[in-house]
Amino acid sequence: MRRSDYPAPVARSARFRGFPNPAALPLPVYREFIDMLYGMALPIFGFGMVFVGICLLVARELGNPLLVGLAVLGALATVLRLAALRAYRRASPVGDFEALMRWEQRYPIGNYALAAFIAILNVAAISAHEPMLHLLTVSLVFGFGAGIVSRIAARPKVCVISLLLATLPTIAALALHALQPHPDPLHTQLFLIEAFIVAMITGLSLQTVAHLYRSAVEHHTARHDMALLAKTDALTGLANRLSLREHFQGRMAAARRTDSQVAVHFLDLDGFKAINDHHGHPAGDAVLREVARRLEAMVRSEDVIARLGGDEFIVLQADLVQDTEAELLARRIIREISKPYRVEDNLLTISVSVGIATAPKMGLELERLLACADGALYRAKASGKARALFCVEVDLVTAAAA
């Protein structure tokens, strides 16, 4: 696996300044946030049905046929939102930032439409002096606000716009209704207080969105970074044994589907101990990092490079048709790794020996293939170093006896 497959952590200021830039988030974290948007089918269906029911009730009480049309639009918006969720699930997993950003741009349309419908319903209901209907429709605003704040605060721009679309017209309608003459002596005060309450809760909800977004980014990014550290070699940034095992399983599953092979290249650096002994461990570490970079430059995106520790590396070469493809890569590795290394003012030289085991020919389990490749590597070093040999049955016998 290339290091570019692991997005670099970003500065906290880049994450939290204003509305988020998706590219400032690690790709797995951004994907989780978009998954959240498209993972709420039951709340969307439930709230849509509640809106339609209240809309029809208010239409009957006020004798307003336009609200029946609004209920139909609410039902249609709910159906379209659910269809979008289903389409996203069929497309998952979405692999890159650009595709995820397109899905994020599609999501708010239904959300904004429903928020506007709620506002229209409240303006219509509040224009008539029916306090029980007001209570019902304003409660719908509170339910909508609580739902989007809890569900989509990870996308704060969508959340804030939706909240304001639903609440600002409602606040204005309550304030205007308060100014209408009415025989009830507390009419003006009560409706102004209600408008103030809705405004205050809106402001508090906006603050909650900011807090929940910061918390979500911190939590998901920390979890991603911890998972990354658990599967990454700290010195080189390559995959470690745990990550290698996961990628091997995926490559083997693909190989079975396409009837192809997977090659495990076991690399051991020749002459590396002398560098540590004569130039110190910092020089040795610099050479290991450069070896990792050279290997990354040689493999394809579907191949995986791992460091097991010390000067031992693994290259997992996928989608092979013939053994000669593995041999060609091994020869190229020997040629490139054997070129001199400039470390400070020193020109250092090493070589590399390679043992190769192919699956399914030599087995299907990673540990068996590693042992087999290690046996071939031992023979390569014993026969003169800077050589690549394929695993044979005797290597399996030697590995089993070791």
N, C-alpha and C positions, 0 to 999 in steps of 0.2 A: 504494500500500500504506500502511496506517495504521501509526503507530509502535507501537501496541498489539500488532501482529502479531509484534514482536520483543520477547521477554521481557527485562526489565531484569536485569542481572547482580545476584547476591545476595551478601551478605557471607559471607566464608569461615566465620565462626562459625555462621551459619545452615545452611551445608551440612554441617558436620561434627559438630555437637553431638548426641550420641546417635544413634539411628536416624534416617535421613534423612526429611525431609518432602518428598514429591515436588513440591509446589508451590514449594519453594525452588530447584528446578532449572529452567533454561530448558527450554521444552517440547521442542525438538529433542533435547536431551541426555537428558531423561527417556524420550523415545520410543526413542532408541538403546539405553538400558538394558533396556527391556522387549523390544525386538527381540532382544537378546542372550538373554534367557530363553527366547524362543520360536524360537530359531534353532539348537537343538542336537539335531536329530532323530537323527543317527547315534550320538552318545554315549549318548543315552537308550536307543535300541534295543539297542546293544551291551552296555551294562551290565545292562539288563533280562534279556537272554539269558544273560549270565554268572551273574546271581543265580539264575535258574531252574535252570540246569545244576548249580550248586553245591548248591542246595537239594535237588534230586532225588538228588544223590550222597550227601549227608549223610543224607537220609531212608532210602536203601537201606542204608547202613552201620550206622545206628542202629536200623533197623527201626521207624521212627517215621512212621506214616501221616499224622500231623498236618502234618508238613513237606511232604508232597505237596500238601496243601491250601494251604500257604503259598506253594509254587511257583506254583500256579494263581493265587493272589491277586497275586503278583508279576508274572506274565504279563499279567493283566487290568489292573493299574495301568500297566504299560508301554504297553499298547494305548491306554488312555484318555489317557495323557500325549501320545502321538503324535497322537491325534485332536485334542487341544487345540491342539497346534502347528499342525496343518493348518487348524483353524478360525481361528486368529489370522492365518495367512498370507492366507486368503480375505478377512478383514476389513481387512487392511492397505491403505493407511496409516491408522492410527487417529488421529483429528484433534484430540482435546482431552484435557485432564488427567483428567477424570472417567472417560472411556472407558478410558484407559490404566490408571487405578487399578483399575478393575474387572477388567481382564485380569491385572494384577499380583496381585490378591487370589485369582484362580482358580489361578494357577500353583502355589503351594506345596502344594496338597492332595495331588497325586501325589507330590511330593518328600517330604513328611512321611510319607506312607504307606509309600514304599519304605524310608525311613530306619528306620521302626518295624519293618518286615519284617526288615531286616538285623539289628536288635537282637534280635528274637525268635529268628532263626536262630542267632545267636551264643550266646544264653542256653541254647538247646536243645543245641547242640553242646558247649559248655563244661561242661555238667552231666555229660557222660560223659567219662571219661579217655581221650580219643583225640587225642594231641598233634598228629598230622598233620591231623586235621580242624580242630582249633583254629587251626593255622597257616593253613589255607585260608580259614576263615570270618573270622578277624581280618584277614587280607589284604584281604578284601572290604570291611571297614570302612575300611582305609587307602585303597583305590581309590576308594570312594565319597567320602570326605573330600577327597581330592586333586581329584577331578572337580568337586565343587560349589564348592570354593574357587577353582579356576581359571576355572570357567564363570560362576558367579553371584555373585561377590564384589561386583558392582555393586549387588546387592540384599542387603546384609549381614544384615538381620533374617532373611530366608528361609534364608540360608546358615548362620547361627549356630544357629538352631533345628533345622535338618536335621542338622547336625553333632552337636549334643548328643543328639538322639533316637537316633542310631546308636551314639554312643560311650559315653554314661553307663551304659546297661544292660550293655554289653560290659565296661566297667571293673569294674562291680559283680560281674558273673558271674565274672570272673577272680579278683577278690579273695576271693569266697566259696569258689571252687574251691580256692584256696590253703590255706584253713583245713580242708579235708577231709583226714582221715588217709590216708596212702599210704605204702607201703614205700620208695619212692624217697626217699633222704635230702635231695635238693635240690628235692623237689616244691613245698614251700611257698615257698621263696626264688624259684624260677624263675617261678612263676605271679604272685607279688607283683611281681617285676621286670617281667613282661609287662604287668600292670595299670598299673604306673608308666609304662612306655614309652607305652602307649596314652594315658594321661592327659597326659603331657608333650607328645606330638604333637598332641593335641587343643588344649592351651593355645597351642602355637606356631601352630597353624592359625587359631585365633581372632585372634591378633595379625596374622597374614598377611592375614586378611579385612579388618581395619581399614586396613592399609597399602594393599592393593589397591583398596579403595573410595576412599580419599583420592586415590590416583594416578589412578584412572579418572575421578573428578569433575574433577580438575585438568586432565587431558588433554582430555577431551571438551568441557569448558566452554571451555578456551582455544581449542580448534579451532573451536568454535561462535562464540566472540567474534571470532576472526580472520576467519572467513567473513562474519560480520555487518559487521565494519568494511570488508571488501573490497567489500561490496554496499550500503553505506549512506553517505549524505552526512553528513559529520561535523558540519556546522553545524546542519542542520535535522532530522536523523534520518530523512529520507525516503530512498527508494530512489535509487541512482545509476544511471548509464547501464548498467553491467553487470547490475544487478538488473532494470532496466527491460527489457532484452533477454530475460532469462529469462521474465519475466512475460508479455511480449508473445507469446512462442512458445506459452505455455500458453493464453492468451486466444484466440489465433488457432485453435489446435487445437479449442477448445470452440466457436468460432464456426462452423467448418466442420461440426461435428457437428450443430449446431442451426440452421444456415442463417441465422445472425444476422450483425451487423456489429460492428466494433470502430472506435472513433473515437480518433484521436490529436490531443489539444489541445496546441498549442505556445503557451506563455504568455511574454510579455516585459513587465516592469513599466515603465510610462511615468512618467518623472520620478524614477526611483530614483537616477540619477547625482547629481542635485541634493542629495539627502539625504546621500549620502557626502561631497560637496564642502562642504556648509555645516554639517553636524552631525557628521561623522566616521564612520569605518567601524564603531565599536561601535553607533552608532545604526542604521546600515544593516543590520548583522547582526541587530539586534533586530527590524527590520521584516521581514527575510527569514524569521526564525523565526515571526513572527506570521502572515505570509502562508501558511507551511506549515500552521500550525494551522487557519487558516480553510479552506484547501483540504481538509484532513482532515475537517472538520466537514460538508463539502458532498457528499462522494462516498459511494458504497456500499462495502460490504466487498469486493466483487469488483473494484472499480476500483483503479487504481494511480496514485500520485503520485510523481513523481521530480523531482529537481533536477539539471539538467545542469551547472550552474555559474553564477556571477554571479547575475543576476536572471532566469534562464531556467528555467522549470518545464514539466514535461510531465504531463498528466493522460490516463491511458489508460482510456477508458470502454468497458466490455465489454457484450455482450449487448444490442445495439441492434436495433430493428426498423426504425426510420425515422430519416432525417437530422435531423428536427425534435427528437428527443431530445437529440442532441448540441448543437443550437442552443440549446435551453432551458438546458442545463447551462452553456454558454459565457456566456450572458447573466447567469445567476446568479453565475458567477465574477466577471464584470466588476462586478456590483453589490456583491458582498461585499468584493472586494479594494479597491474604490474608497472604502470607508468609512475615516474618519480613524484614525490610529494614535497612541496615546499612548506616547511614549518619554520617560521621566523627566518633565520639565515641558513638553515640546514636543508639540504636536499636529501630526502630519505627514500629508500627503496624497499619494497616488499613484493611478494608474489602471493598467489592464492591457489589453493588446491580445492577441487570440487568433487563431491560425490553426488550421484544423481539416482533417484529412485522414481519410477513412474507408476502411476495408478491408472487403471486397476491391475496392471500386470503384476506388480510386486505387492499388492495388498490394497485395502480400502481404508485402513485406520492410520491416522497421522503418526502415532507413536511407532508403529511398525515401519512405516516409510522413512521416518527420521532415523531409526536404528539401521535400516538397510542402507540409506544414503551415508550414514556415518561410517559404516563398514567399508563402503566404496571409497570414501574420503581417506580412511586409514590406509587403504591399499595405494591410493594416489600419492599420498605423502611418502610412503615407504618406497615407492618406485621412482622417486626423483623430484617430487613436488612440482607445482605449477602445471598440474595435469588434471584432467577431468575423466572420471571413470563411472560407468553405469553400475548400479547394484546388480549382483548376481546371487544365485541361491546360496553360495558359500558365505556371502556377507550376512544373510539372514541367520545362518547357523552360528556364525561368529557372534552376532549381536545377541542371539538367544543364550549363548554360553557366557556372555560377559556379565 
